[in-house]
Amino acid sequence: MTFISPMLLHKSDQPFDSADYITELKLDGIRLIYSVDDAGKVRLYSRHNNEITAKFPELHSLDIPSGTTLDGELIVSDNDGKPDFEAVMSRFMSRKDKTPVSFVAFDVIQREGKRVTNLPLLDRKKLLADLVPTDSALLSKVQFVEGHGTAYYDAVCDQSLEGIVLKRKDSRYQVGKRSTNWLKVINYQYAEVFVTGYRKKDFGWLLADKDGRYMGVMELGVPSKEKVRIYRGAIIKETEDFAHIDPMEIRVKFRNYTKAGLLRLPSFYSWCD
């Protein structure tokens, strides 16, 4: 069974309530396409068509019928039962790491060897419930509610989870496309930090807190007109790879703090002056 490129999400700045949509928890893990060919052989793919079957042998014997392709998220749960992105990436990158993983499915792409992508989402959810009738630690289904996006998002923020996904009930599965029928609302955090320098080659701003402690590199979300201001800053020291400048304060949005205290995926929000 060949790789099927997953449907992707657009961003929404705010949650909303609509009877035309379902609301799901956005899981913080690795997107996984789980396929079982007609002979019963399991193949696992990342969203970028990298076969990662050998990395997760515990997923090879799930009770999924031949001719099935599921879309979902591979996660590792922390002690509070919340998805831990750093833990799942550690398991992904290390052969020695044996941390238990869970595959949480949220859609069906193929069943009995035939694509079901033209079925409405709620019909595909019924197929998923038939394919995964009982949730376990190793295999489960994403739970959803109809509507109630705002209240769901508020609850997610209260629990410091990643965000929500809003999907049209009648949406078809658009292979390999980013569709406004599926929207993600991220629970961003915000912080005031200082830009203390920049990479000379690949784009990246060095970040530090008010005490000068390193907070990571910002590589995303900086409009071109904002970059000029940093590059005009007074250079106080240079190395082969970096130019260090008089610190400039900015406000960033980011996913969460890493276990090392760095900002995960920081992006430019505004200047602080």
N, C-alpha and C positions, 0 to 999 in steps of 0.2 A: 504494500500500500504506500503510495507516494505522499509526500508532504503536501498539506493544504494550508495555505497562508491564512492566518486568522484575521477576523474582522477587528478593526481598531476603533478607539473612542475619540470623540472630540471633547474639548474642554468646555465646561460651563462655569461661569464665575459664581453663580448662586444656585442653591437647590430650589425646587419648586414643587407644587402640588398639582398633579394632573391625573385624572382617571384613565388617561390614555397611556400611562407609563407604569412600569414596575420599578421598585427601588431595591437595590442590592448593596451589600457591603463591598467596598473595594478592598480586595485582599492584597497585602503587601508581600509579594513573592515573585516567582518566576513564571511567566506565561508558558503553558505547556499544552501541546497538541498530542493527545494520547490516541494511538491507532492500533487496532488489532486487525491483521489482514485475514483473508479467507481461510488461511491455514492455521489461524490462531496465534501467529507470531506477533508479539508486541513491539511497537516502535514508538519512541518518545522524541519529540522535536521541540526545540525552542521556537520562539516566534520568528527568528531569523533563519530558519531552515538548517539549524545545526542539530544533527542527530545526537541525542544525549542518553540513549537507551542504556548503555553500559554503566552510567553513573548511578543509576537508581534501580538496582536489581530487585528490591522489595516490591517494586511496582509491576514486575513482569507476570505475576500470577494473580492479578485481580480478577474477579469473576465478571469479566466484560465479554459479551458474545463476539464471535468472529464477525468481521465486516463492519465494525463500529469505529467511528472517530469522534472523540470528545474534545471539547475546548474547556480549559480551566486554568487553575493557578496551583503551582507547587509551593507549599509553605512549610515553615517550621514554626511551631508555637512556643512562646516563652512560658515562664512559670505561671503567668496570669491567663494563659490561653490566647494571647494576642499574637498575630503574625510577627515574626522577628526577621526582618530582611537581612540583617547582617549574618544571622545564623544560617539562613537558607543559602546565602552566597558562599559562606564558609564551607558548607556541605558540598555545594556545586563545584568549588574550586579545588577541594582537597580529597585525595583518594583515601586518606587516613581517617577523615571525619565520618563518623557513623551516626551522627545525630538523626533521629527519626524524622521523616518527612511525611506530609499528607498531600494527596492530590484532591483538590476541591473542584469539581466539575460545575460549569454553569451553562453549557450548551452542547447540543448534538449536531455534528456536521454530517455524519454518515451513519446509517443503520442498515443492517443486513446487506451491506455492500452498495447501497444506493444513497445518493446525497439527499438530504432533507432540508437543504438550505432555503428552498422556496416556501417552506411552511412558515406560518406566523410564529413568533417567538413563544407565545403561550402553548401552542401545539408542540413545539420542540421541548418545552419544559415538561410536558406530560410524557413525552418519549424518555426524557432523562430520568423522570421518576420511576418509569418502568425498568430502565437499565440499571439504575442504582436505587433499589427499593429501600435499602437499609444503610444508613450512614455508619461508618466506622472510623477509627483513628487514621486508617490508611487511605480510605476512599469515602468521600462524602459529596453532597450537593450544596451549592450556595443557596441559602434561604432568601426568599424575597417577599415583599409586601406590595400590594397594589396601591399606587399613589403614595401619599404621606412622605414625600421627599424631604420637606423641611424639618419635620419632627425627627425623622430618621437621621438626617445630617446632624441635628443638634445632639442627638444621643451619641453619635459617632465621635463628635468633638469632645463631649464630656468624658469619653473613654480613651481619648488620645489615639484614635484609630486613623487610618490613612484617608478615608473619604467614602463617598458613595458612588454608585453607578445608576443612572436613570436610563431605562430602555423602553422604547415604544412597544406596546403589547403586540402590535401587528407587524413588527419589523421582521424582514427576511434577513438571513445571514449573508452578508455581502463579503465574499471571500476576498481577502487581500486589500480591502478598502477601509478607509477611515470614514465613518458615517455619523451624521448628526442625529441619527436614530438612536445612537448609544452615546450618552454623555457622562463624563466623569466630573465630579466636584471634589477637589482635593482639600483636605483640612490642613491648609498651610499654617506655619508659624512665622512670626516676624521678629526681627532683631535689628538693633543699631550696631553696626560694626565699622571698622576702618579698613580702607584699601591702603595697604602699605607698599605695594609694588605690583609688578606685572611680568608675565613671561615675555621674552623677546621674540620667541618663535610662535608656537601655537598659542592661541588666545587663552588668557587666564589671569584673573586678578587675585593677588594674595590678600587674604583677610585676617584681621586680628581683632580681639576685643579691646575695650578701653584700657586694659592693663598690659596690652601688647602681646597677649597670648595668641598663638596661631590658631585660626579657626577654619582653615581649609582654603581651597581655590575655587573661585567662581568662574564657571565656564559657560553659563547659560543666561539668556534673557537680558542681555545688555543692548539697548538700542544704539545704533551707530553714532547718533548725535551725542550720546552720553559718554562714549569711549574717548572722544576728543579731550574732554576735560581732564581725564586721568593722564593721558599721554602728554599733556601740557604741564603736568605737575613737576615740581623741582626734584630732580634726581639727586639723592644723597649718597647712593652707593650703587655700584654695578658689579655683576658677576657675568660669567659667560652666558648664563641662561636667564637671569633676572635683572630688572631695574628696580631699585628700591626708592620710594618717593616719600616726601612729607605726607603723613597720613591724611586721608580725606574721608569724612564720615558719610556713610550711606545707610539706607534702610533696605534690608533684603527680606525676601520670603524664602522659606525652605521647608523640606518635608519634616525633618525631626533632627535631634542631636544624635550623633553616633555614640557608641559606647566609649569612644576616645574623646568625646566632647566636641567633635567637629560638626559643622553644619552640613547636612546631607542635601545635595542638589540646590545650593543657594542660587538665587537669581535676583537681578536688580529690581528694586521697587521704587525708590526715590532717593534724592539727596536729602541730607538732614539740615542743610542751611536754609 
